[in-house]
Amino acid sequence: MRKLDLRTGKPVWLSYRSPRIPEESLESSITTDVLVVGMGISGAMTADLLSQAGHTVVMIDRRGASLGSTPATTALVQHEIDVPLARLRHAIGAEKATRAWRRSRLAVANLRDRIAELDISCRMSDRPTLYLAGNVLRGKALRGEAELRAAAGLSARYLTASELRSGFGLEREGAILSTGNLALDPVKLTAGLLDRAKARGARLFAPEEAVDIRYRRSSVDVHTRSGYVISAGHVVLATGYELMDMVDDDRHEIISTWAIATRRQPKQALWPSEALIWEASDPYLYLRTTHDGRVICGGEDEDFQDEARRDALIKEKTERIVGKLAKLLPAIDPTPEFAWAGSFGNTGTGLPLIGPVPGKPRILVLMGYGGNGITFSRIAAELIDTTLAGGEDADADLFAL
Ligand SMILES: Cc1cc2nc3c(=O)[nH]c(=O)nc-3n(C[C@H](O)[C@H](O)[C@H](O)COP(=O)(O)OP(=O)(O)OC[C@H]3O[C@@H](n4cnc5c(N)ncnc54)[C@H](O)[C@@H]3O)c2cc1C
């Protein structure tokens, strides 16, 4: 089983108090309708929907709830896929690309509704997003991208340099303004979802590791580190970027990224509506505020996985992110109070891979969800919920392994 050093440094979320959801120790072999491997934000969203649908759910995690990549996320929950709509149309065709973008928008809306319905306190707030002109898209191309998005029914409006300056105080040649995205605390959200799943009977075991999977005709036997067997009708591998060796797909790669959080800023130093901001650049910069006025800023992605190299770069990448942040927002104090690095999975299309493992329909996975991991985790939870109910999600083909 692959084990990665998923993150290094201190993510800001670990400085806020989150409820601890009690976990049990596995002390015998058990059977269940569904075993979810992984108690990060993806496993939590899946367990929430599956337990709501009436399945018996067991979860295991080799570390514990929210101890993998989940606390490393900067948690800009956006429908905008990393690959612009114009480029995705070119890569997979206009119909599929439009459907992927629309599904992404629907997933953010569904997530917002679910959090409200369950009354989970995770400091969720609605945020517009600014996608700033950069070396990937600028000028006519950026304006064209806004028009394509708007024509697909997605919220998107092109802002000229002067509109951007007067509306948001930012200096760039243009931007796309969209609405309907979210900022939230990912650790609190994960705890809230696990709590609700637990109240419906889900059982959470940690630390407990899946070390071997044996596929049978009518069940899957997952052998654990402590020597027991969990026999499940279906297994969901919500193992984040630590894919099980049995799942291989050459469309997927692991890359490295860096983030910082500043000290609390006075309200007047922040920008109007505290929009989520990201750049149409490579490498890109993305930022948001927290409920208490910190600015979280990340980016500087590099196409390698080597964790030692990633960690050795924290100081240099922090300086670079701080420099870019200071240039973009001269009114804030960009001194970092938190700095961290993490790995994440990516695909060339920016779309995740979700669904049954070919030839092993009782095992469902999600992988390759990069900068929009949280939105894609919600799509995965919905797809898996529909599959286990015997249906077929209308967009399953977009994400199939
Ligand atoms: C710096 C950074 C910034 C990011 N910013 C954003 C952002 O702004 N917006 C966004 O949407 N996404 C963002 N992401 C991506 C986001 O963090 C991920 O999509 C998300 O955290 C993945 O959650 P997960 O539950 O799938 O994985 P994890 O949180 O890693 O959970 C997987 C769990 O599986 C467990 N596990 C693995 N293998 C086994 C096994 N064999 N047995 C038992 N347990 C196992 C692990 O211990 C882990 O706890 C960012 C990522 C990073 C690193």
The ligand as a Tripos MOL2 file, in Angstrom:
@<TRIPOS>MOLECULE
LIG
   53    58     1     0     0
SMALL
NO_CHARGES

@<TRIPOS>ATOM
      1 C1         -1.7050   23.0470   -0.3180 C.3       1 LIG1
      2 C2         -2.9830   22.5140   -0.9030 C.ar      1 LIG1
      3 C3         -3.9910   23.3990   -1.2410 C.ar      1 LIG1
      4 C4         -5.1950   22.9140   -1.7510 C.ar      1 LIG1
      5 N1         -6.1780   23.8220   -2.0180 N.ar      1 LIG1
      6 C5         -7.3820   23.3910   -2.4410 C.ar      1 LIG1
      7 C6         -8.4390   24.3130   -2.6180 C.ar      1 LIG1
      8 O1         -8.2820   25.5160   -2.4390 O.2       1 LIG1
      9 N2         -9.6430   23.8300   -3.0090 N.ar      1 LIG1
     10 C7         -9.8620   22.4930   -3.1950 C.ar      1 LIG1
     11 O2        -10.9880   22.1120   -3.5570 O.2       1 LIG1
     12 N3         -8.8700   21.5800   -3.0190 N.ar      1 LIG1
     13 C8         -7.6380   21.9890   -2.6500 C.ar      1 LIG1
     14 N4         -6.6380   21.0940   -2.4240 N.ar      1 LIG1
     15 C9         -6.9180   19.6860   -2.6300 C.3       1 LIG1
     16 C10        -7.5960   19.0930   -1.3760 C.3       1 LIG1
     17 O3         -6.7720   19.2850   -0.2760 O.3       1 LIG1
     18 C11        -7.8500   17.6270   -1.5630 C.3       1 LIG1
     19 O4         -8.6570   17.4250   -2.6810 O.3       1 LIG1
     20 C12        -8.5080   16.9780   -0.3730 C.3       1 LIG1
     21 O5         -7.8880   17.2940    0.8150 O.3       1 LIG1
     22 C13        -8.4910   15.4840   -0.5440 C.3       1 LIG1
     23 O6         -9.2050   14.9340    0.5150 O.3       1 LIG1
     24 P1         -9.3020   13.3690    0.6320 P.3       1 LIG1
     25 O7        -10.2750   13.0770    1.7000 O.co2     1 LIG1
     26 O8         -9.5770   12.7750   -0.6810 O.co2     1 LIG1
     27 O9         -7.8220   12.9370    1.0160 O.3       1 LIG1
     28 P2         -7.1430   12.8590    2.4640 P.3       1 LIG1
     29 O10        -7.5430   13.9910    3.3250 O.co2     1 LIG1
     30 O11        -5.6910   12.6340    2.2430 O.co2     1 LIG1
     31 O12        -7.8150   11.5700    3.0720 O.3       1 LIG1
     32 C14        -7.4560   10.2640    2.6500 C.3       1 LIG1
     33 C15        -7.2990    9.4300    3.8870 C.3       1 LIG1
     34 O13        -7.0890    8.0760    3.4930 O.3       1 LIG1
     35 C16        -6.2440    7.4830    4.4410 C.3       1 LIG1
     36 N5         -5.6420    6.3010    3.8260 N.ar      1 LIG1
     37 C17        -4.8620    6.2420    2.7210 C.ar      1 LIG1
     38 N6         -4.5240    4.9750    2.4370 N.ar      1 LIG1
     39 C18        -5.1000    4.2040    3.3970 C.ar      1 LIG1
     40 C19        -5.1190    2.7960    3.6510 C.ar      1 LIG1
     41 N7         -4.4600    1.9100    2.8670 N.pl3     1 LIG1
     42 N8         -5.8080    2.3500    4.7390 N.ar      1 LIG1
     43 C20        -6.4760    3.2230    5.5570 C.ar      1 LIG1
     44 N9         -6.4840    4.5600    5.3540 N.ar      1 LIG1
     45 C21        -5.8200    5.0310    4.2830 C.ar      1 LIG1
     46 C22        -5.2330    8.5650    4.7790 C.3       1 LIG1
     47 O14        -4.6460    8.3540    6.0500 O.3       1 LIG1
     48 C23        -6.0870    9.8270    4.7180 C.3       1 LIG1
     49 O15        -6.5180   10.2660    5.9980 O.3       1 LIG1
     50 C24        -5.3980   21.5290   -1.9440 C.ar      1 LIG1
     51 C25        -4.3760   20.6320   -1.6160 C.ar      1 LIG1
     52 C26        -3.1860   21.0950   -1.0900 C.ar      1 LIG1
     53 C27        -2.1160   20.1140   -0.7190 C.3       1 LIG1
@<TRIPOS>BOND
     1     1     2 1
     2     2     3 ar
     3     2    52 ar
     4     3     4 ar
     5     4     5 ar
     6     4    50 ar
     7     5     6 ar
     8     6     7 ar
     9     6    13 1
    10     7     8 2
    11     7     9 ar
    12     9    10 ar
    13    10    11 2
    14    10    12 ar
    15    12    13 ar
    16    13    14 ar
    17    14    15 1
    18    14    50 ar
    19    15    16 1
    20    16    17 1
    21    16    18 1
    22    18    19 1
    23    18    20 1
    24    20    21 1
    25    20    22 1
    26    22    23 1
    27    23    24 1
    28    24    25 2
    29    24    26 1
    30    24    27 1
    31    27    28 1
    32    28    29 2
    33    28    30 1
    34    28    31 1
    35    31    32 1
    36    32    33 1
    37    33    34 1
    38    33    48 1
    39    34    35 1
    40    35    36 1
    41    35    46 1
    42    36    37 ar
    43    36    45 ar
    44    37    38 ar
    45    38    39 ar
    46    39    40 ar
    47    39    45 ar
    48    40    41 1
    49    40    42 ar
    50    42    43 ar
    51    43    44 ar
    52    44    45 ar
    53    46    47 1
    54    46    48 1
    55    48    49 1
    56    50    51 ar
    57    51    52 ar
    58    52    53 1
@<TRIPOS>SUBSTRUCTURE
     1 LIG1         1 GROUP 0 **** ****
